[in-house]
């Protein structure tokens, strides 16, 4: 039995994852009772994810931009560059996380705001993400398709000196604020956890407020939107969260913009997950000692874009399977390494033998066996 895992957010084409009195905790305080409950529930944890989806239009220019600029005429710039190559990549937090969860054999339901040009992205998601029985992809029936706007789009041209000229069009992403969680939650019997990732800022705040008002557990993953949001809104996003996901820089930015110290934030969230790049991830849960999980070494580093989204996909898959926080992070680290070894955020594949070998080398036989018991067996 596969229980739907809902992924909620906006679709963009641009470069760019119970009762209140008894908190839901996995791998921290209360883990024993939660694990016992999950063992008796075959479907696993029902998870909704909010976040954007994206396509990148990436062009390369063999010359140098600065050769075309005239200092005295910068106020009248009108230039055109002949690109040598174009790569169209699908991404965004919602797309990347749902793709990653599909790769790990889950059947995520994507609930997002997309544009009138969504058909190509929909077809891509429908055929990527599989389980052990048949080739079921990401379920996109919950996507809100705009009748007026195009899917958000990021277009970036890079010259031979790695200088870049980029444009971002948010498009249908703004319509994510119009999607309500409750009808979707009711249709699957209720969510156990809602991850609120980077998206239209108004949508992020609305989803968080809805989770609070309806008693739904939520995880905060503000990511790149931290730079654009005011401290008051950021405080609303993280206060009372079951999980707070950030990288190390974002953790400091969160403290700076909210005015809360690290200790104060720790009192307002149940579990704080901070990634440290090559130094792994730190997980701190109320009432428990912090744990640090190292990375799965990459055979080659090609492109780090989307690594954080892949980590979250693996971590959330671990929660769905009822694994401890340590195993969740190890699963996320494995998936993140797949991304860093490929160009693009949704270009990697899963191979059980390779996954087990790398988990075993990084974390030992016990970890490989425990995680491997849940991994899909297809090549």
C-alpha positions as a printed Julia matrix, in Angstrom:
379×3 Matrix{Float64}:
  0.0    0.0     0.0
  1.33   3.41   -0.96
 -0.16   6.38    0.86
 -0.06   9.68   -1.06
  2.61  12.13    0.0
  1.43  15.6    -1.0
  3.8   18.19   -2.41
  2.35  21.67   -2.36
  3.68  24.86   -3.87
  3.99  26.84   -7.06
  5.3   25.74  -10.42
  7.95  27.97  -11.88
 10.22  27.86  -14.85
 13.3   29.32  -13.28
 16.44  28.44  -11.39
 15.03  27.78   -8.94
 12.15  21.73   -1.8
 -2.75  14.75   16.21
 -3.36  16.91   19.12
 -1.36  19.97   20.0
 -0.74  18.6    23.47
  1.2   15.64   22.07
  3.78  16.87   19.54
  4.62  14.57   16.65
  8.33  13.82   16.85
 10.37  11.33   14.9
 13.79  10.34   16.17
 13.7   12.68   19.17
 11.6   12.83   22.33
  8.62  10.51   22.03
 10.17   8.52   19.18
  9.38   5.14   20.72
  5.65   5.71   20.88
  5.55   7.32   17.44
  7.54   4.46   15.92
  5.16   1.95   17.48
  2.24   3.8    15.97
  3.89   3.91   12.56
  4.64   0.2    12.57
  0.92  -0.4    12.93
  0.16   1.99   10.07
  1.28   0.51    6.78
  1.09   3.69    4.77
  3.63   5.74    6.68
  3.5    9.43    7.52
  1.3   11.6     5.3
  3.37  14.61    4.29
  2.4   17.74    2.39
  5.14  19.91    0.92
  4.85  23.52   -0.11
  7.42  25.02   -2.45
  8.02  26.21   -5.97
  8.69  24.2    -9.1
 11.03  25.6   -11.68
 12.52  25.44  -15.15
 15.91  27.0   -15.85
 16.66  28.36  -19.3
 20.45  28.37  -19.2
 22.38  29.87  -22.13
 26.1   30.21  -22.74
 27.82  33.03  -24.61
 31.37  32.4   -25.83
 32.34  36.07  -25.68
 32.62  38.57  -22.82
 29.74  40.81  -21.85
 32.02  43.67  -20.89
 33.36  43.89  -24.44
 29.9   45.06  -25.53
 29.38  47.72  -22.88
 30.28  51.35  -23.54
 30.83  53.14  -20.24
 29.45  56.45  -21.5
 26.28  54.81  -22.86
 25.18  52.6   -19.97
 21.99  54.63  -19.58
 21.03  53.66  -23.14
 21.94  49.98  -23.16
 20.35  47.94  -25.95
 22.25  44.71  -26.53
 21.72  41.26  -27.98
 24.03  38.28  -27.54
 24.27  35.19  -29.75
 24.13  32.16  -27.46
 26.12  29.04  -28.26
 24.09  26.61  -26.17
 20.71  26.34  -24.45
 19.79  23.93  -21.67
 16.26  23.76  -20.3
 16.17  22.29  -16.81
 13.16  21.58  -14.65
 13.5   22.41  -11.0
 12.11  24.49   -8.16
 11.65  23.29   -4.62
  8.28  21.6    -5.16
  9.44  19.87   -8.33
 12.83  18.86   -6.97
 11.48  17.41   -3.74
  8.6   15.57   -5.41
 10.97  14.19   -8.05
 13.38  13.0    -5.34
 10.64  11.33   -3.34
  9.4    9.64   -6.5
 12.9    8.37   -7.23
 12.87   6.78   -3.76
  9.67   4.91   -4.57
  7.09   7.2    -2.98
  4.11   8.57   -4.88
  4.03  12.29   -4.07
  1.0   14.38   -4.9
  1.99  17.77   -6.22
 -0.3   20.68   -5.3
  1.05  23.8    -6.96
  0.37  26.87   -9.07
  1.47  26.36  -12.68
  1.09  28.3   -15.9
 -0.71  27.66  -19.16
  2.51  26.06  -20.44
  2.55  23.33  -17.78
  1.94  20.35  -20.09
  5.62  19.65  -20.74
  6.53  19.8   -17.05
  3.5   17.67  -16.17
  4.56  15.0   -18.66
  8.09  15.03  -17.21
  6.85  14.52  -13.66
  4.33  11.88  -14.71
  7.1    9.67  -16.08
  9.67  10.29  -13.33
  9.21   8.86   -9.92
  8.44   5.18   -9.75
  7.58   2.49   -7.25
  8.45  -1.18   -7.08
  5.26  -2.37   -8.8
  4.84  -0.18  -11.84
  5.95   3.07  -13.35
  3.78   5.54  -11.5
  5.15   9.07  -11.55
  4.44  12.19   -9.53
  0.7   12.81   -9.26
 -0.02  16.29  -10.63
 -3.81  16.33  -10.31
 -3.57  18.87   -7.51
 -1.74  21.47   -9.6
 -3.64  24.72  -10.1
 -3.06  25.72  -13.71
 -3.42  29.43  -14.4
 -5.62  30.46  -17.3
 -3.69  33.69  -17.86
 -0.09  33.45  -16.69
  2.82  31.32  -17.81
  4.82  29.18  -15.45
  7.49  31.25  -13.75
 10.7   31.33  -15.71
 14.35  31.99  -14.97
 16.55  32.83  -17.95
 20.28  33.16  -17.39
 23.09  33.78  -19.9
 26.67  33.11  -18.78
 29.73  34.4   -20.64
 33.26  32.97  -20.85
 34.26  34.79  -17.63
 31.27  33.31  -15.76
 29.59  36.71  -15.65
 25.83  36.35  -15.8
 22.81  38.31  -17.0
 19.57  36.85  -15.64
 15.85  37.56  -15.59
 13.2   35.96  -13.4
  9.5   35.96  -14.24
  7.33  34.73  -11.3
  4.2   34.28  -13.41
  1.7   31.8   -12.03
  3.65  31.44   -8.78
  1.59  34.26   -7.27
 -1.53  32.12   -7.59
 -0.19  29.62   -5.04
 -1.73  31.84   -2.35
 -5.17  30.87   -3.68
 -4.77  27.16   -2.9
 -6.23  25.89    0.37
 -4.7   22.93    2.19
 -7.76  21.66    4.04
 -9.69  20.12    1.09
 -6.59  18.21    0.02
 -5.88  17.12    3.58
 -9.43  15.82    4.0
 -9.22  13.87    0.75
 -6.32  11.75    2.08
 -7.48  11.4     5.67
 -5.42  14.24    7.12
 -1.79  15.31    6.97
  0.73  14.33    9.63
  3.19  17.01    8.53
  3.15  19.96    6.13
  6.48  21.3     4.86
  6.27  24.96    3.9
  9.08  25.71    1.47
 10.11  28.79   -0.53
  7.24  29.99   -2.66
  5.17  33.11   -3.17
  5.75  34.84    0.22
  2.05  35.47    0.78
  1.34  31.82    0.07
  3.99  30.73    2.59
  2.46  32.84    5.34
 -1.06  31.73    4.48
 -0.17  28.04    4.55
  1.6   28.43    7.89
 -1.35  30.27    9.42
 -3.72  27.63    8.06
 -1.67  24.86    9.62
 -1.85  26.59   12.99
 -5.57  27.29   12.79
 -6.4   23.72   11.74
 -3.96  22.01   14.09
 -1.74  20.6    11.34
  1.91  19.98   12.19
  4.24  21.94    9.93
  7.9   22.2     9.0
  9.46  25.53    8.03
 11.85  25.64    5.07
 12.01  29.33    4.05
 15.34  28.97    2.22
 16.08  31.71   -0.34
 12.96  33.68    0.58
 14.62  34.66    3.87
 16.5   37.38    2.02
 13.28  39.02    0.81
 10.91  38.58    3.74
 10.55  40.84    6.76
 11.4   39.63   10.24
  7.77  39.59   11.37
  6.76  37.24    8.55
  9.76  34.98    9.16
  8.79  34.71   12.82
  5.3   33.63   11.72
  6.82  30.98    9.47
  8.94  29.28   12.12
  7.18  29.8    15.46
  5.76  26.46   16.56
  7.27  24.44   13.71
  7.96  20.76   14.18
 11.01  21.13   11.94
 13.07  24.1    10.8
 15.31  23.4     7.79
 18.1   25.83    6.86
 21.7   25.8     5.74
 24.33  27.39    7.96
 24.13  30.84    6.34
 20.33  30.82    6.43
 20.43  29.87   10.11
 22.4   33.03   10.91
 20.16  35.11    8.64
 17.08  33.75   10.42
 18.48  34.82   13.78
 19.43  38.24   12.43
 16.08  39.03   10.81
 13.84  37.59   13.54
 15.85  39.07   16.39
 15.77  35.68   18.1
 18.92  33.98   19.34
 19.74  30.39   18.48
 18.55  29.38   21.94
 15.27  31.25   21.52
 14.62  29.6    18.17
 15.37  26.21   19.73
 12.57  26.86   22.22
 10.1   27.7    19.43
 10.65  24.66   17.19
 10.73  20.97   18.02
 13.61  19.98   15.74
 16.13  22.19   13.98
 18.0   20.79   10.97
 21.03  22.77    9.76
 23.08  21.62    6.77
 26.78  22.5     6.63
 27.8   21.58    3.1
 30.73  19.17    3.08
 30.64  19.07    6.89
 27.27  17.32    6.97
 24.16  18.19    8.94
 23.33  18.92   12.57
 19.97  17.89   14.02
 18.83  19.33   17.34
 15.61  18.15   19.0
 14.14  19.44   22.25
 15.09  17.23   25.14
 17.72  15.29   23.16
 21.4   15.6    22.41
 22.24  17.11   19.03
 23.5   14.68   16.43
 25.76  15.27   13.45
 25.57  13.19   10.28
 28.37  13.31    7.72
 28.0   13.42    3.96
 28.14  10.59    1.46
 31.39  11.38   -0.41
 30.87  12.39   -4.03
 32.84  10.6    -6.72
 32.89  13.88   -8.65
 31.45  17.33   -8.01
 29.6   18.58  -11.08
 26.88  20.99   -9.93
 25.64  21.65   -6.36
 22.35  23.23   -7.47
 19.4   21.44   -5.86
 21.45  19.61   -3.23
 19.34  21.01   -0.39
 16.11  19.95   -2.08
 17.4   16.42   -2.58
 18.45  16.25    1.07
 14.95  17.26    2.13
 13.41  14.69   -0.2
 15.49  11.95    1.39
 14.89  13.2     4.91
 11.13  13.33    4.34
 11.17   9.89    2.75
 12.81   8.65    5.94
 10.05  10.21    8.0
  7.49   8.53    5.75
  9.17   5.19    6.41
  9.29   5.8    10.17
 13.08   6.0    10.43
 15.06   7.84   13.11
 16.39  11.33   12.49
 19.87   9.92   11.95
 18.67   7.53    9.25
 16.52  10.26    7.68
 19.57  12.5     7.37
 21.68   9.67    5.95
 19.02   8.99    3.32
 18.96  12.69    2.47
 22.75  12.84    2.25
 22.78   9.9    -0.16
 20.25  11.56   -2.45
 22.06  14.9    -2.23
 25.25  13.27   -3.48
 23.39  11.97   -6.54
 22.46  15.57   -7.35
 25.93  17.04   -6.87
 27.31  14.46   -9.31
 24.96  15.49  -12.13
 24.05  18.64  -14.04
 20.49  19.67  -13.22
 18.3   19.11  -10.2
 16.14  16.33  -11.68
 18.61  14.43  -13.85
 19.8   11.72  -11.44
 18.6    8.13  -11.15
 18.36   5.56   -8.38
 20.23   2.27   -8.4
 19.72   0.05   -5.36
 23.09  -1.64   -5.51
 24.97   1.63   -5.79
 22.88   3.22   -3.05
 23.55   0.37   -0.62
 27.25   0.35   -1.42
 27.59   4.07   -0.76
 25.48   3.99    2.39
 27.57   1.1     3.68
 30.83   2.91    2.96
 29.67   6.15    4.58
 27.65   4.91    7.56
 28.21   1.19    8.02
 26.35  -2.06    7.48
 23.56  -1.43    9.99
 22.6    1.91    8.45
 22.7    0.48    4.93
 20.46  -2.43    5.93
 17.95  -0.29    7.8
 17.6    2.29    5.02
 17.93  -0.29    2.25
 14.9   -2.17    3.54
 12.77   0.73    2.3
 14.53   1.62   -0.94
 12.93   0.61   -4.25
 14.5   -2.38   -5.96
 14.3   -1.2    -9.56
 17.56  -0.35  -11.31
